[in-house]
Amino acid sequence: MKKHLFLSVAIAALIPTQAIAKTYGHSASHQSSSKQDNSQQVSDKVVTEQRTALANNTHDKGFGPQSPRDIDSTAGKNSRIFNAAPPSTDMNLCNIHFHKNAEHKGGEFTQYAGNGDGHGYQSGFKYSGTLSASELTAAEGEVCPSKHGGLNAGDTIEVHYVHTTAQVNPGPTLGACLSDAIKNPQLRVETQVYVLVNDTNALDFANLTLHENTNGLHQAVNIPSNTGTPVQYAGSTTGPGYNEKGSPFQVTWSVRPNVAKVNIESVGQWCKGNTFNEDHAHGVRNLVINPKLLSTIE
């Protein structure tokens, strides 16, 4: 990807807490643990109206390329340009969170989950491969429960390992990636899609999210390196809060095309306590398909 002049991301001091929370598709407070009927799906008309609103609200406003996108498609017509962020090994890990179903489409996650509830839940893309009956055995108890429902064996999650050039410590939300000293850090998201299986021999989520201070930088030391060459592109932050408006954040994405299997029980344990105060899956933003809001993948 060509490197160009990096334009400022939104200034932290000017962004209310609610706006940062919307980047992740949930309120700042933790979701309560309760079940709801997730069988209802909004009509195609609702999604079309959301896409139209996004187009109208970004037209001639100068927004940069948006995310998520189909990583198997390289086309895009957005003319906003910014420097690609450095490799994650030269940046600080600042946040880890995950979305139920993949926000991105492509590689081994191309099965559409449906339109969902219109607010980012029960939508996105699922692992397009097959799992054994034993891998799909139900886990004991609720896994990462929330008012939008918990996780089940066979579910797909997209994990975002967010990195920043600011001098910060890992913590909750995008706010952990910004600092008073640098209001416009470069941001990179290393992305891995996982499928949850009931198998103790599968990957352990605590290990996958392990972070250490290495040579003065906070690093996620066990991001999989065997899930295909990451697709790198210029985009934005995600989350359903941006279904009808553009994200002002500029982000370099590295999305791995292949899925890895993770032990669902280990994900449940992680949700019970971690550095990032994450206890449930986030909703997904509608796939961005408007060429005017997509960068060209080189």
Sequence and secondary structure as in RCSB ss.txt:
>XXXX:A:sequence
MKKHLFLSVAIAALIPTQAIAKTYGHSASHQSSSKQDNSQQVSDKVVTEQRTALANNTHDKGFGPQSPRDIDSTA
GKNSRIFNAAPPSTDMNLCNIHFHKNAEHKGGEFTQYAGNGDGHGYQSGFKYSGTLSASELTAAEGEVCPSKHGG
LNAGDTIEVHYVHTTAQVNPGPTLGACLSDAIKNPQLRVETQVYVLVNDTNALDFANLTLHENTNGLHQAVNIPS
NTGTPVQYAGSTTGPGYNEKGSPFQVTWSVRPNVAKVNIESVGQWCKGNTFNEDHAHGVRNLVINPKLLSTIE
>XXXX:A:secstr
           GGGS HHHHHHHTTS SS              HHHHHHHHHHHHHHHTTTT    S  BTT   
            GGGSEEEEEEEEEBBSSBBTTB EE   TTSSSSS SEE  S   TTTT   SS BS  TT  
B TT EEEEEEEEESS     STGGGG  SS SS  EEEEEEEEEEES TTSB HHHHT EEEETTEEEETT  S
SS   EEEEE   SGGGSSS     EEEEE SS EEEEHHHHHHHHTS TT   S B        GGG     
